[in-house]
Amino acid sequence: MSNSGGPARTPVAEPVVPCCPPLSRRALTAEGAGRTAAMFKALGDPVRLRLFSLVASHPGGEACVCDISDVGVSQPTVSHHLKKLREAGLLTSERRGTWVYYRVEPSVLAALAGVLAAGD
């Protein structure tokens, strides 16, 4: 049984409603993606992530290397990891006498939070 005698039906285009909001307000530029990738790469090492966390959570917002060096690796290795975190722009440092104090770069936390925020 065929219904070939009636008028042909044209499908009506329904508006497409996205199922979810975009995950980010805007896409990263090539330069921004490079900087952000360097930060995540630096934080990809467990020792560096722990050092970053120790500095970020230290009272006063800064930590002397003498306060954060007990992470299960040698002091030269701690210095190497702190250098990598500085080079990635995650930490700043200031020498005071014989000690070096580290502080998390505040703009970095905002930038990383912006990349990680979903649907805000």
N, C-alpha and C positions, 0 to 999 in steps of 0.2 A: 504494500500500500504506500503510494507516494503522494506527497502533497506538492506537486510541481505546479499546480494551477494557481496558487495564491501568490500574493506579492512577496518579493524577497525581503528578508529582514536584514537590516544593517545593524551590526552591534554598536551600542552606544558606548562611547569612551567614558569610563568612570574616572574621576580624579584619583590620582595615586596618593595615598596617605602613608607617609613613612611609618614604619612600625616602631622605631625608636629615635630618640633625638640624636644629633651628631655627638660624637665623643669629645670633640674639641671645637672651640669657637672658630679657630682658623688653622690652616695647615702650616707647618713649620717651613721657613725658607731654607734654602740649601745651607746657608751659613748657620742659621739657628739649629738645624738638624746636626751639623757637624759639631757645634759646641755641646749640644745636649748629649750626643753620642759619646763624646769624650768624657763627660761627667759620669754617665752611666757605666762606661768602660772602667773608669777609675773606681767606681763603687762596686764593680763586679767581683773584686777580690775580697774574700771574707775578712782578712786582716784590715784592709783599708776601710771597709764598711764599718768594722768595729771601731777603728780609730776615729772615723768621722762621727759616729754615734757618741763616742766618749766626749769628743770636743763639743758637739751640739748640746749634750745634756749636762755639761759641767756647769756648776754654779758660777754665775757671773758672765756666762757666755764665752769664756775663754779658758784654755787649759795650758798649763806648762807641760812641756814634753816629759818632765820628770813625773807628772801626775798620770800620764796615759801610756807609759812605756811598758807596762806589765800586761802584754797581750800574747805572751807565749812565743815570741820571736826575739832575736837579738836586737840590741840597741841600734846597730847600723841598719838592720832591716826595717826597724820602726822609722828611722830617718828617711830611708828610701821611700817607704810608703807615704809618709807625710809630704815628701817632695812631689810625688805623683799627684797627690790630692791638691797641692798648691798649683801645680802646672795645669791641672784640669779646671782651675778656677773655683774649686770648692772651699778651700781654706785660704786665709791670709795669715801671715806670721809677723811677729815683731820680736826683735832681740832686746832683752833687758839684762844687761850684765852678761853673765855666762849662760843664761837660760833663754830659750825661745818659747814664746807663747803663741798659741794657735787659736784662731777664731773662725767660725763658719761665716762665709760671705753671705749676708742676709739676702741679697738679690737672688742668690742661687737657690735658696729654699723656695722662694716664690716661683722661680722659673721651673724648678722640678715639680712643684705642686701643680702648676699650670698644665704641664705636660701630662701628669698623672690624673688630674681631675677629669672625671667622666660625667658629662651632662650637666655641669653646674650652670 
